[in-house]
């Protein structure tokens, strides 16, 4: 985890306090901050820590460091920003497979653009952070998906059991630029900064064919919608636009008036209602449509959490009855989709075809994958699911070792590759199978 230099923290604190103390203040002297040497250097370090592949120009971090050097690279970028000669490169479009067989578009800016966007984010994020509501958790400093899950569980405990599980249709691709820039301009009146953000929104999008041919497939000055998933500045801008929904909910007092609590992680939204969900659904539809967005009707649904579960941020959530006490409690465990995804990935990583790969490299890859998954899902009522994952991992790794060492007999394999040897001899990651259980129960 990179530590933010004190000089930058001081600036961020000043901006945050000013924004918090003066809700109507518009900031006009920001652009000159983004090409400060300390900010650009930290932006580069953050971009590098995020890793990521090369953009449309094919330049990697290793290329920069081996050829011109980081100092020269940042000096050139600072000069371009200072003289307002900076122009973003096209965004590289790649398609990421989804578990349902479809594909999700991901935009990869060049490293030069990622550093510039990160520098801008360091400067403007504290201003918008001062405005964001407590019900928003996505892409915010000091907040996590687990915090959002805890808030949902708390709401269920308090009797908010009618749940609108909302899904926005192609949110990142449909954000209207004009309305988004109005939201930005509520706080920022620095023309150079606004122009910079506008340029990133309108950057052209290019694809690289299998033969290396580049072709423009979208974006450009005529483009009026969307902010590419994958851009450094995109999460902040997309969060800012949906802040309008949070703000309306808060200012209209809808939690008190219609008994509905909204909890949002980026574009993942749930509305938990004490009684009927109809009034909340009416308001949600009205606001979303006025923002120029659409609900995905096939995925948006209303559930009674006392009768069935709903999925939020990869977790399956429902009200359950404790066998020990008889009390109801919010049961939170990894969803079936999340469980299937990690088991399929383990199976893929331990396939027979990978026996030619050095065992230590394969083990490290398996461990990194499973450790990351378990690190996210090792909360609340995950024990049964994590036990299932551990068993699957042990069986698959043992089967892989049998194939690798040409041991056909299953019984012999169990004798040679015991569970203990998998961990002590071969260094397999041991999936934890217990989790702290929240003792708060529903109010009845």
N, C-alpha and C positions, 0 to 999 in steps of 0.2 A: 504494500500500500504506500503510494507516494505521499509525502508530507507537503502540504502547501506552504511555500515560503512565507515568512512573516510579513514581508512587504505587500504581498498579494492579499493575505488575510486581513491586513489593516484596511486596505482599499475596500474589500468586500464587506467588512463590518460597517464601514462608513456609509456605503451605498445602501446596505440593508436597513440600518438605523434611520437614515434619511427617508427611505421609502416607507418604513413602518410608521414613523412619526407624522409623515405628511402624505396621506393617501392620494391627494390630488396633485402631488408634485410630478412634473415631467422633467426628465433628465436630458440636458443638452450638451454636456461636455464629456462624451464617452469614447468617441472614436480614437482619440489620441492615446487612450490607455491600451488599446489592443496591440499596438506595435511597440510597446515598452519591452525592453530586452528581457526583463525578468518574467514577464507574462508570456512572451513567445517561447522562451526556454522551457518554462513549466508546461506550456501547452504541448510542446514537442514531446516532452517526457511522458505526459499523460497519453498522448496519441500512440506513442511507442509501446507503452505498457498495455494498451488495449489490443496490441498486435494488429491483426487484420492484414489482408492481402493488398497488393498494389492496385492503384486505380487505372484509368484508361491509358496513362502514359507508361505503365509498366515499371515505374520507379518504386523500389522498396526502401525500407529504412537502412538496410545493409548497403544498398547502392549509394545512398546519401552519405553515409558515414565513411565508406571506402573511397569515394571519389572527391566531391567538393568539400565534405566535412560539414558537421552540424552548424558550426559558427558561421560559415559562409552562406549556408542554406538559409539560416534565420536572418542574416543581415540582408540578403537579397529580398526576402519576403517583407521584412520591416520597411525597406526602402520603397517597395512597390505599394505597400499600404499607406505609407506616409505621403507619397506623391500622388496617391489615388490612381495609380496605374494598374492596380491589382484587378485581374479578371479571373473568375473561377473557370477551371477546366470542365469539360463534360463529365457527367457522372456515369460510371460503368455499371450497367445493369447485369446482374446475375440472378438466376432462378434457384431458389432453395426448395428442395422437395419437402412436402408436408406429409404427415402420417396418413392422411386420407387419400393420398395419391396425387393431389393437386400440387401446385407450385406457388411459392410466395416470392414476389420480386424484391430484390435487395439492391440498393444503390450504394456504390462504393466510390466516394470522391477520391481524388489523388491525395497523397500525403500532404502536399503543400496546402490544399484546401482544407484538409482535416485539421491541420495545425491552426490555420486562420480561424476556422469555425470554433475550435476549442478555446482560442484566445478570446473571441467574442463572448463565448459562453461564460468564461471566467468572470467577465466584466458585467454582463447583463443579468445573469442568473440570480444574484442576490436581490436585485430590484423586484423581479417577479416572485421570488420566493417569499418576500414580505407580504405579498397579496394572496398567495395560494391558501385554500381552505384546509382545515384539519381533516376533512374527509377525503383528501387527495393524497395518494401514496406513491404513485409511479414516478420514477426518474427524479427523485428529490433527495437532497443530501440528508443523511440521518434517518431516512425512512425506508422501509422494506416491504416486500410482499407479505412477510410474516406479520408485520404490524397491521396490514389490511385484513389478513385472515383473523387476527385477534379481535379486530373491531367488528367483523361479521359475527364471530362467535359471541361477543358481548351483546350485540343486538338481538341475536336469537335467544340468548338467556333472558333478555328483557321482554320477550313476547313478540318480537317482530318476525313472525313466522311465514307471512305471505311474501314471497321473494320474486321480484322481477329480475330475471337473468338476461340482461340486455346485450345485444351484439350489434355493433355498428358495421354497416356494409362498406368495405374497402376504405376505412377511415383515412389512412395516410395518403391514399391516392385522390381523395375527394375534398380535402380541406380547401375552401375557397381562399385564394390569396388576398383578395381585397378585404374580406372580413377579418382574416388573420392579421393583416397589417394594421387594421383599425385597433385591434387588441394590443398590438405592439406599441402603436403610437399613443395609446392612453398613458404610457409611462415614459416613452422615449421620443424626444423631439429633435434629436441630433440627426440632421439630414444625411450625413455621411454614413452613420450607422444604419439608418433605415435603408439607404441605397444598397449597402452591403448585404443586408438580409434579403432584400428583394432580388439581388443578383443570384444568391444561392437558391432561392425558390425557383428562379427561372433558368437555372443552368440546364443545358441540353442533356439528354440521356442517350447514351450510346451502348450498343451491344457489340461483342466481338464474336464473329462466326468461328466455326471449327478450323477454317483455313487461315484465321488471323485477320480477316477483313472486318473493318470497323464500319458500323452504319448507325446513323442517328434514328432513334425510334420514338422520341418524345421530348418533352420539355421545350426550352427555347422561349423567346420573348413573348410569343403569342399564347403561351401556356397560362392558364388562369387557375389551375387547381393542383393540389398535391405537394407533399414534401417527402422526398425519398427516404424510405426506411434504410438506415445504414449511415446517414449523415450525422455528424457529431451534434449539429445544432437542431436536428429534426425532433428528438425527444422533447426538448424544452419548448419548441414552438408548438408541437402537437399538444403538449400538456397545457400550454397557455391558452390555446383555442378552446379546449374543453373546460377550462377554468370558468368560462362563461356559464356553463351548466351548473357547476358547483355554486357559483355566486348567486345565480337566480334562486337555487334551492335554499340557500342560506338567507338571502335578503327577504324572500317571501315567507320565511318561517315555516316551510313545508313539513319539517319534522314535527312541529307542534300542531299546525293547522290540520294536516291530513294524516298524521302519524306515520310518516315515511322517512326513512334514513337512507341517504345515498352514500355509497362507498365506491371509490373509483381508483383504479390503478391504470394510469394511462387511458387506453380506450376500452379496458375491461371494466364494466359497470354493473353493479348490483344495487337494487333499491329494495330495502326491507321494510315491510309495512305491518302495522299492528293489526289492522282489520282488512278491509277490502283493498286490493291493489289497483282498482279501477281509477280512482282520482290521480294517483301517482303516474299511472300509465298515460293518462290524458296529458298531463303536464309534460312528461318526458317526450312524448311524440311531438307536442307543439314546439318545444324548445329545440329539439333535434332538427326538425324540419325548417324552422326559422334560421338555424345556423347553416343551412344548405347541405345537411347530412341526411342519411337515411338509416333507419333500423333494418337489420337483416331479419325479415319476418320469419324465415325458416329456422333461424337459430335463437331468436328472442322468445323466451317462454316465461310463464308464471308457474311457480311451484309452491305447494304447501310443504315447508321444510319438516313438518311433523309427520308427513306421509311419504315423502320421497326426497332424494338428494338433488343437489345442483353442483355444478363444477365451477370453481373460481380459482384462477391462477394455478391450475394444475391439481387442485385439491378437490375431493368429493366431500361435500358438507351436508349434514342432515341432523335433525334432532333424534336422539336415541335414548333408550331407557337403560339405566345402569342395572346390571344383574345383581350387583351387590347391595345397592341402596334403594333401588326402585325409582330413583329420581331421574328426571330427564336432563340431558346435557347435549351440547353441540359436539357431534362426532366429526372430527376432521382427519382425513387420511388421504394418501395419494390416490388420485383418480385411476380408474381402470385403464384409461388411455395412457396416463403417465407410466403405470406399471408395465403395460404392454410395450411401450417404447423402450424402456430400459432393458427389459428381458430380450427383446428383439436385437437390441444393440449388443448385448453381451453375447448372444448367439452368433451374431455377425463377426464380432471381434475374436471369437474362439473357434471359428470354422476350420474344418480340416485343411482347407486350401492355405491356411496361414501357418502351417507347421514348418514351412521353409524359413519363416521369419525368426530371427534370434529371440529366444525365449524371454530374456530380460526386457527387450523392447516391447514385446507383446504384453507381458505382465504389467509394465509401466502404463501402457495405453489403456488396458482394461482397468487398472486401479484408478487412473485419473478420471476415467469416465464414470465409474461407479461411485467414487468418492465425491465427485461433484454433484451427482444425483442425490446421494444420501445426505450430503450436506444441506441441500435445499429441503428435502422431505422429512428429515429427522426431527419432527416436531409433533406435538399433541398425540393423536391416537394412531401413530404409524406402525406400531410394533408388529402387528400381523403381516402387513404388507412388506415391511423390511425383512421379516423372517423368510417370506416367500422369495424375495430378491436374493438373500444370502444363500438359500438352498439352491436356487437356479444357478447362481454364480459358481458354487462349489461343484455342482453336477457338470456344468459346461466346462469348467476348467479341468476337472478330472478327466472328462471324456477327451478333451484336447490333448492332455498329457498321454493318454493311452494311444491315441493316433500318432502322436509325435514319436513315442518310443516303441510303437508297433506291438502293443499289448492287446491282443484280441479278446482275451477272456475278461469279462466284466468283474468277476469276483477277484481275480488277481489284481485288477486295477484298483479296486477298493482297498485291498490289502497293502499295496505299495504306495498309493496316493491317498493316505488318510486325511481327514480334515485337518488334523494337527500339522501334518507335513505340508499341506497346501499353504498354510500361513507361516510356519517356521522355516521350512526349507525353500519354498518357492516364492515367498514374499507376497502372497495374495492379500489384497486389502480385505479386512474383516468388517463386514457391514454391521453396524450397530443395530440391535433389535429391541432396544427399550427406549422409551421416550417419556419425558415428563408429562404428566397428565394434569390438565387444569381442573381444579376441584370445584370451581364455581358451577352451580347448577341453576337450572331455569327457575324463574320466579313463578310460582303457581298460586 
